[in-house]
Amino acid sequence: MIRISHKRGECIGCAACVEQAPSYWKMDEDGLASLVKVKNNHKQIEFGEGYDCDRDELVQSAESCPVHIISIK
């Protein structure tokens, strides 16, 4: 499994991550991106998991973020 972390509190709402990996990201009513399936939430950071077969899609979503708040490990 791939670990995903997202500093949601620093999101600017550009939706680049949603465009790259729509099965993992969504836009919330407040205009900020959020993980579709949040495994854990710590303050303004969301944590989730992804499948190894989706690694390229997840890496593209992280690289497309203009404020670099997505980490894929």
HELIX and SHEET records of a PDB file:
HELIX    1   1 ARG A    8  GLU A   10  5                                   3    
HELIX    2   2 ALA A   16  GLN A   20  1                                   5    
HELIX    3   3 ASP A   52  ASP A   54  5                                   3    
HELIX    4   4 ARG A   55  SER A   64  1                                  10    
SHEET    1   A 4 ASN A  40  HIS A  42  0                                        
SHEET    2   A 4 ILE A  45  GLY A  50 -1                                        
SHEET    3   A 4 ILE A   2  LYS A   7 -1                                        
SHEET    4   A 4 ILE A  70  ILE A  72 -1                                        
SHEET    1   B 2 TRP A  25  MET A  27  0                                        
SHEET    2   B 2 ALA A  33  LEU A  35 -1                                        
END                                                                             
